[in-house]
Amino acid sequence: MGGKRTQKSYKYMIDAHALNTHLCRVKITEFQNNYLIFNIMKKFSPLLALLLGLTFISCDPNLTAAGAEGILINGIVWAPSNTAITGGFYNSQHFSNIWYQWNNGLKWMRLDETDPITPSTWNTVMPSGTWNDANDMCPTGWRTPTKAELETLLDATKVQCTSHTMNGVPGARFIDLTGSRAMLFLPISGCLNLNTGVLETTDSGYWSSTPVPGTQEAWALDIGRYGGLVMMQQSRFTWGFSLRCVKK
């Protein structure tokens, strides 16, 4: 290749299976008139990365595989953490950096708090209002919880719900009182404004698969006030919320 050679740093997602599901930063060599261009978050294998001249800078240990064991709370098996960019789950309950609109197959994400949220274009088109399993963003063997399943977390006779901070991240902690004494933590990871997609950091929503008949809304679990306020609410389909899956 001819021309002046320069270097520039980008962020890409390396193939999850080949790198133990770690999210990695890479450096890509860029040549004048011969650009190696990829969409951000594109998956490619380490071998292809080597052929393209990519150099690994660091990997994020927060990612884990989709086959993780669940957490039994009041008869429901919950995923151990929120969904991850790789399609699996994070191995830390407090970590979350991906948001979804309701059942339209779209997602928005960022690698860390210093990154812009991608894609930058926000969707305002409403889905049909009927749940479609093909658009469920949970990995294989898991699914989005129903309204009734989210409500089991609010049954004070069987679950203790308190505000809690994990590794500096506020949220809500749910402890099973029916025998397992297992603990589930839902972090306040923020939500994306339904009209603009701008990140609002004071509370979080967790989608259910249950729409509100006759509306453009679905049920979600809302967590606010540093985890001190936890309640079910009706939310417009175009809000960007988090997702905590349940076992099929």
Secondary structure by P-SEA (a helix, b strand, c coil): cccbbbbbbbbbbccccccccccbbbbbbbcccccccccccccccaaaaaaacccccccccccccccbbbbbcccccccccccccccbbbcccccccbbbcccccccccccccccccccccccccccccccccccccccccbbbbcccccccccccccbbbbbbccccbbbbbbbbcccccbbbbbccccccccccccccccbbbbbcccccccccbbbbbbbcccccbbbbbbbcccccbbbbbbcc
